[in-house]
Amino acid sequence: MKQTLLFTISSLSIAALMTACTNQMASVGLSPADKAEECMIIDKKMIKIDNFMTVVNDTSAFHLEEAARAIEAPGITVSTNKKQMLRDANKKKAALESEHQKLGCETPKK
């Protein structure tokens, strides 16, 4: 009985050391085609944000509420305040740039 208990405890401890102590998850890599597709999607989103920021910058604060309804930019901001709209767009752009860099995409040339 003691031998069985000793064997079980040692087996479990070795198994725990080999698997749980590394704190590393097996990462599933993207295939090159999937990576290219993800990069293209991120690039399109960044272009939309750049266009949104250009329209907001070129529109006066007085007409911005009307322009905000006409701009197709869901997910960038819900505000009608010019400064807040630009701040939200910059945050979204920074998040996309970090995701772009994390995937290892090529930097688009301006």
C-alpha positions in Angstrom: 0.0 0.0 0.0 2.8 2.4 0.9 4.6 1.6 -2.3 1.5 2.2 -4.4 0.9 5.5 -2.7 4.5 6.6 -3.0 4.6 5.6 -6.7 1.3 7.5 -7.4 2.5 10.7 -5.6 5.9 10.7 -7.3 4.2 10.1 -10.7 1.8 12.9 -10.2 4.5 15.3 -9.1 6.7 14.5 -12.1 3.8 14.9 -14.4 2.9 18.3 -12.8 6.5 19.5 -13.1 6.7 18.5 -16.7 3.4 20.1 -17.8 2.1 22.7 -15.4 5.2 24.5 -14.2 6.2 25.9 -17.6 3.2 28.3 -17.7 3.4 28.2 -21.5 0.6 27.4 -23.7 1.1 25.7 -27.0 0.7 28.5 -29.5 -1.2 27.8 -32.7 0.5 29.6 -35.5 -1.2 31.1 -38.5 -0.5 29.8 -41.9 1.1 32.3 -44.3 -2.2 32.7 -46.2 -4.2 33.3 -42.9 -1.5 35.8 -41.8 -1.7 37.7 -45.1 -5.4 37.8 -44.9 -5.3 39.1 -41.3 -2.8 41.7 -42.3 -5.0 42.8 -45.2 -8.0 43.2 -42.9 -6.0 45.3 -40.4 -4.7 47.4 -43.3 -8.3 48.1 -44.5 -9.3 49.0 -41.0 -6.4 51.4 -40.7 -7.3 53.0 -44.0 -10.9 53.5 -42.7 -9.6 55.1 -39.6 -7.2 57.4 -41.5 -10.1 58.5 -43.8 -12.3 59.1 -40.7 -9.6 61.2 -39.1 -9.2 63.2 -42.2 -12.9 63.9 -42.5 -13.1 64.9 -38.8 -10.1 67.2 -39.1 -11.5 68.9 -42.2 -15.0 69.4 -40.8 -15.8 72.3 -38.5 -17.0 71.4 -35.0 -20.3 73.1 -35.8 -21.1 70.7 -38.7 -19.4 67.6 -37.1 -22.6 66.1 -35.7 -24.2 66.0 -39.1 -21.0 64.7 -40.7 -20.7 62.0 -38.0 -24.0 60.6 -39.1 -22.9 60.5 -42.7 -19.5 58.9 -42.0 -19.5 55.1 -42.1 -17.2 54.4 -39.2 -18.8 52.1 -36.7 -16.7 51.0 -33.9 -14.3 54.0 -33.9 -16.3 56.3 -31.7 -19.8 57.1 -30.5 -19.0 60.7 -29.6 -19.9 63.8 -31.6 -17.2 66.0 -29.9 -14.4 66.6 -32.3 -11.6 66.2 -29.8 -13.1 63.0 -28.4 -13.6 61.6 -31.9 -10.0 62.2 -32.8 -8.8 60.7 -29.4 -10.9 57.6 -29.9 -9.7 57.2 -33.5 -6.1 57.5 -32.4 -6.6 54.9 -29.7 -8.2 52.5 -32.2 -5.4 53.2 -34.7 -2.7 52.5 -32.0 -4.4 49.2 -31.1 -4.5 48.2 -34.7 -0.8 49.1 -35.2 0.2 47.0 -32.2 -1.8 44.1 -33.6 -0.3 44.7 -37.0 3.2 44.6 -35.4 2.3 41.5 -33.3 1.4 39.6 -36.4 4.6 40.6 -38.1 2.9 42.2 -41.0 4.9 44.4 -43.4 4.6 48.1 -42.7 2.6 49.8 -45.5 4.5 52.5 -47.4 2.9 55.9 -47.3 
